[in-house]
Amino acid sequence: MGAKFAYELVATNVDPTQPLIYLWEVVDASGDVSYRYVGKSTNGAERPLTAYRRNVNNLLAGRPYRNTKPDAFRLVHRRLAEAVEAGSGIRLTYLCNVAPDEDILERERYWQAHNSVDPADGLIDADSVEQRIAERWILKELSRTLGREIAPGSRATPSGIRVDLDGVCVAAPTVVEAWAH
């Protein structure tokens, strides 16, 4: 077998023994994040530390996900395995603890939205993680080309309705629709 699953654990103040929300990131050679996945664990860091290592190493070795479900690897497992094979960096960050009185699914959805992660587990569809990453890259390159910062934002229409926009330039009256398909 070739390379094995390895990652950088980003230091935070999150207690790894308590329920938590975590973030996997794949970082390309230029330092840009090319993939993100937000997950939850009611058993603290046990799930991200053991299950992902096992699943990614099984995938890399050509072993089944489980004997009863041999091809049930999720997109996150495949992306992490691709990162290992490509020699890309992988980071794991514990984002926050989840208190007993909080809804862990609600906290996970909050962090998915905060990190531009598809709540449907990264499934490819009309609003996939990959498309949003490409659209952020489009905005970054447009900002560089124009010499002006263009970032997501909102504007009010003449009738007072707020509209969320892919890109807004605060230095000039400019709005941008970025679309990757």
Secondary structure as GFF3:
##gff-version 3
##sequence-region A 1 181
A	DSSP	beta_strand	8	10	.	.	.	ID=ss1
A	DSSP	beta_strand	20	27	.	.	.	ID=ss2
A	DSSP	beta_strand	33	41	.	.	.	ID=ss3
A	DSSP	alpha_helix	46	46	.	.	.	ID=ss4
A	DSSP	pi_helix	47	51	.	.	.	ID=ss5
A	DSSP	alpha_helix	52	61	.	.	.	ID=ss6
A	DSSP	alpha_helix	75	86	.	.	.	ID=ss7
A	DSSP	beta_strand	89	97	.	.	.	ID=ss8
A	DSSP	alpha_helix	104	114	.	.	.	ID=ss9
A	DSSP	alpha_helix	129	146	.	.	.	ID=ss10
A	DSSP	beta_strand	150	156	.	.	.	ID=ss11
A	DSSP	beta_strand	162	169	.	.	.	ID=ss12
A	DSSP	beta_strand	174	176	.	.	.	ID=ss13
###
